[in-house]
């Protein structure tokens, strides 16, 4: 066994988190106890906190939460990684979502303690809403962390915010939940200055800071954060979209599953649904199904699809 192979094998054994005596490791690696000690020292030099007990019955164990070297990920990288995986869990194809969920289960436990707590705050404070947006917006990871921790710890947060018209204001809120909508995050919170519930697009928030003031949670109107955001989006021009697509769910999932909720009605037909304010985007998404489409709602979308079909047909005859 080469030195590099032995070293990786040692790391693999320690990552099981069981307690290994020096003799057990030496036997597994087919080396002397002195070589084991030297390799353990090398692991520590690389940042792996290996715990050791000296004397009779002594041995080695990798510290909890240390399957990856501490500080391999900084704060922003940890939050970005968890946010990306969580978005895939909520909105990817079934295969990708399952893989992302497994990855989350592996990534969060091995993060150093400080980063793990922040990542867990994000995961614990976010609920999904099945919808898709055509243009992702950048989110400040630090803002996301502060809001997530505020939701988890029931701590008031202050931040600067610009609305859809570009008007700037300062907000003091009691954060309740983060809602993941496609590539965007929305904060559902009680606005203290306006004495009412609001949803905020996180990509429009800046300079978020905890206020070190705890609060007693209030009940979200309707009791559902995702539904509260959904109603707000509808009020902003976002409307429900649905259609009957004559193809199986297995065929449609890889084609349009990222943008539409797919509900099978029989083996060769599905009802697909989404929410968006851009009907051209919705029409394009339905076209990607490469299948016959009927019962399209709203009526404006049906007319748009009819117009596209007519224009394309006339163009092909020239």
N, C-alpha and C positions, 0 to 999 in steps of 0.2 A: 504494500500500500504506500503510495507516494505521500510526501509531507502534506501537500495541499488536500489530497483526498482524505487523509486522516483527520486533518483539521476540520473539514466540513462534516465529517462523520461525527466528530466530537460535538460540534455545535448542534447537529441534528439530535443527538442523544440528550443533550442538555435542554433543548427546546421542548422536550416532553414534560418538563417541569417536575419530573420525579427526582427523588434523592438518590444520587449515585455514590457509592463508595469509590475510593481511589482504585482499589483492587478490581472492582467491577469494570471500571472504565479501561483500565490497563488490559484486562482480559478481552473486552470487546474490541479494542483497537489493536490488540496483539503488540503492545509496546511495554516499556518499563514504567513503573510508577513515577520515576523521575521525569520521563518524557511527558507523562500526563500533566504533571505540575507545570512544566515549561509551556505546554500548550494552553493550559488554563491562564497562565500569566499573559500569554499573547492575546487571548480573548479579552482580558481586562484592558490591555493596552488599546484595543480597538473599540472599547466603550461598552462591552457586555459585562454587566455587574454579576459576576459569579460569586455566590456565597460559599464559604468553605468552613468546615468544622475540623479542628485539629485533633490529634490524639487518636486513641483506640476507638474504632467505630466512626471516625470522621469521614467526611465526604464532601461532595460538591452538588450545588443546585443553582440553576439560573433563577435570578430574582423574578418575582411575579411581575408581569407586564414588561419583560425585557427580552422578548424573542427577537426584537430589532434593537440596534444600538440606540441608546437615549439620544434625543435631539437629531436623529436622522431627518425628521420632519420638523420644520419650524411651525409656529402657530398658524400662519396663513396656509401653508401647505397641508397641514392636517385637516383644517376646516374645508379647504377646497377638495381634498380627496374624499372626505366623508360626504360632502354635499353632492359631488358628482356621482358617487356610488348610490346615494339615496335617491337622487333624481332618476337614475336608471332603474332602481327597484320600483319606483312609482310609475315610470312611463315607458320603459323599454319593452321589447318583445318578451314573451314568457321565458325564453331561454336566457336572454340577457339579464332579465330581472332576477331570475333564480341565481345566476352566477354572481350578480352584484350583491345579492343578499348574503351569499356564502362569503364573499370577499369582505363585506362589512363585519361579519362575525369573526373574521380572522384579523382584520386591521385594527379594530377598536381595542381588543384585549391586549395587543402587543405595543400599543402606543405608550410612551412614557406617561407616568401618572398625570402630570399637569395637562398634557395634550389630550389624554384619554378623557378626562373630565369635561373638557370643552367639547370634544367630539360627541360624547354621550349627551351633553346638554342639547346639542343640535338635534340629535336623533330623537330624544325624548320629547322635544318641544315642537315637532313638526308632524303634520298630518297631510295626506295626499288629497288632491282634488283632480279627477281625471279630466284634463283639458290640455290643449297644445297651443303654443304661440309660435308664430312664424319667425320671429326675430328675438334671439336671446339677448338679455341685457347684462352687463357686468355688475357683479355684486361685490362690495367691499367685504372681504372675509372677516375683518375685525368687527365691522358693524353687525354681521350675522352672528358672530360669537357673542357679542354683548346682548343682543336681542334674545338669543337662545337661552343664555344664562339668566336673563331677566324673567323669561317664561318659567324656567325650571325653579329658580330661587325665589320667585314672587317678589322681585325687587324692581322698584320704579326705574325708568330709563328716560334720559333726555337725548334728543337728537335734532339735527337740522333737516328740514324736509322741503322738497320742491314738488308741487303738484303737477298735474298733466298740462297746465297752462304755463308752467315755469315759475310760478309764484313761490317765493321762499318764505319759510316760517320756522319757528322753533317749537318743538313739541315736548311735552312732559306726559308720559303715559304709564299705565300699568299693563305690561305685556301679558297676553294670555296664551296665544298659540301662533306658530309659524305655519303657513299653508303653502305647500309646494304645488305650483301650477305650471306644469311643463318646465320651462327653463327659468321661471321666475319664482321668487319667494314673496309672500304677502304676510305682514304682521297684523294679527287681530289684537287690538288693544283698546283699553278705555282711556280716552283722551281727557286728561284732568282739566285742562283749560277750557275745553268745550263741553265738558260734563256729558259726554256721549261716547258710544262705541264707534270706532273707525277701523278701516283696513288700510294699511300703508304698503306700497310697493317698496321692497327693501332696497332695490337698486337706486331709488330716489332719496334714500336716507344717507346722511353723512354725520361724522363726528359724534357717534353714539357713545354715551357714557352712563354707567350705572350711578344711581343717586344715593346708594347705601340706605334706602328707606324701604322697609318691607311693607307689604299690604295684604289685606285679606281678599282672596279672589272673588271677583264678581261673576255672575252667571252671564255667559255669552248669549245675546239674543237668539232665541231658538235653540240654544244649547249645542249648536253645531258650528264650529269655526269654518269648516269647508263650505257649508251652505251659506254662511254669512258673507264669505268672499264671493261665492257664486252670485248671490243677489246683487252685490256691489258691482260686479263685472257686467251684469245685465243692464244695470242702470247706466253704465258707461258706454253702452252701445254694443256690448257683446250679447249675442243671441244664440239660443239653442239651435243646432243643426242636426238633422237626421235624414236617413235615406234607407231604402231597401236595396241591398246589393245582392245580385244573383250569383253567388259563389260561396264556397264553404269557408268556415272560420279558419281552417288550416291554410287555405290559399290566401286569404285576406290578411292574416296576422303579419307575415313578413312584408307585405306590400304597404299596408296603411295602418297597421296596429300601433305605430308610434304616435299617430295623430288622432285616431278614432277609437272609441270604445266599441267593441264588436260583440253583438249578442246573436247567437245562432237561433234561427227559427225552425230550420230543418237542415238536412245534410248539405243542401246546395243553395241556401239562402240565409242572409243575415241582415239584421238591423244595425246600422252603424250610427254613432252619435258623437258629437263634439260640441264645443262652444267657441265662437270666434266672432270678431267684428268684421273680418275681411272675407267677403263671400267669394272673391276670386281665389283666395287661398283654399277655401273649402272645396270649390269646384275642381281645382287642380288636384287636391287630395283624392276626391272621388274618381277622377280620371285615372289616377294611378292604380285603381283597383283592377283596371283592365277587364271589367265585367259590366253586364247590363245593370243600369241603375233606374229605380222607379220610386214612387212615393216620396219625392224629395221635398223637404221643408227647410226653410220657409219658401214661399212662392217665388221670391226674388232670385233665390238660388236655382230653382227649377228653370226659370226663364233664362238665366245666365248660361246654364248648361245647354239648353236648347239652342241658344244663339251660337255658342261655341261649336256645337255639333253641326249646325247649318253652315257656318262659315268654313269649317274644315272640309265639309262635304263638297261645297261649291268650289273650294280651292283645288280639290283633287280632280275635278272634272275638267279643269282648264288645260 
